[in-house]
């Protein structure tokens, strides 16, 4: 019994001695590890030692053993570095997207400018808005290499909207700025459209410092009455609507130096008319009230503006 135990003890000692005498076999770096989803992002071979791997984020070399490499990948320091690099990369992408967005905004502005110019051309030369249904397609074919032309989308409906809501409003504001500091005359007349609606057209005439000549500009077109309420065509309503069109743009009535209209009693009567109300609103002021006709209209306008 004792001899058997002694033999077993000798065998164990021999086994331990053999194991201790064995040398550890070094593992070369394997390229296949770089294809791993968890390791491939940061694992590279150490160029100075083929038996070592390297983390390109931490700049640390390690023994080229898969278990050892995975332990490094789970380390706290390694995870912090990877996280900070991911945040930086996201910020860089956001900056790139921001720059691209700026480029898109510039292109969008250029497209809008081109559409406004085309709408202004149509309005200035009194062309039909239907023309733009074919004009934009023709421009795209003629300038197929232009990004502005490619992205234009403009037909009669959009042209109408641009003229009414963009060009007209901008022109009205520019004219209002001029009338706030310039003496001017008012010319007005009424007209009935096909819808039996009576409207009053207001034109202003003044000396323009920019062009150095007398200019006649359309100012406003306001409704007087329709077939349902014809009783609104009184001198009081006409005068109130006319003055309101200037007051809402903060144009002082002291700049009005002349008024011209046709000879109907509502406009030119001595006691209860638009002209009589101008005399009451401007007491002691040198305002000229003139009844206009087609022959003398140009000469009278020039006389009024030079008062």
Secondary structure as GFF3:
##gff-version 3
##sequence-region A 1 307
A	DSSP	alpha_helix	2	21	.	.	.	ID=ss1
A	DSSP	three_ten_helix	31	35	.	.	.	ID=ss2
A	DSSP	beta_strand	43	45	.	.	.	ID=ss3
A	DSSP	beta_strand	52	55	.	.	.	ID=ss4
A	DSSP	beta_strand	60	63	.	.	.	ID=ss5
A	DSSP	alpha_helix	66	73	.	.	.	ID=ss6
A	DSSP	alpha_helix	76	124	.	.	.	ID=ss7
A	DSSP	three_ten_helix	129	131	.	.	.	ID=ss8
A	DSSP	alpha_helix	132	142	.	.	.	ID=ss9
A	DSSP	alpha_helix	147	150	.	.	.	ID=ss10
A	DSSP	alpha_helix	156	162	.	.	.	ID=ss11
A	DSSP	pi_helix	163	167	.	.	.	ID=ss12
A	DSSP	alpha_helix	168	179	.	.	.	ID=ss13
A	DSSP	beta_strand	184	192	.	.	.	ID=ss14
A	DSSP	beta_strand	198	208	.	.	.	ID=ss15
A	DSSP	beta_strand	213	225	.	.	.	ID=ss16
A	DSSP	three_ten_helix	230	232	.	.	.	ID=ss17
A	DSSP	alpha_helix	235	247	.	.	.	ID=ss18
A	DSSP	three_ten_helix	253	255	.	.	.	ID=ss19
A	DSSP	beta_strand	256	261	.	.	.	ID=ss20
A	DSSP	alpha_helix	265	268	.	.	.	ID=ss21
A	DSSP	alpha_helix	274	281	.	.	.	ID=ss22
A	DSSP	beta_strand	288	291	.	.	.	ID=ss23
A	DSSP	alpha_helix	297	305	.	.	.	ID=ss24
###
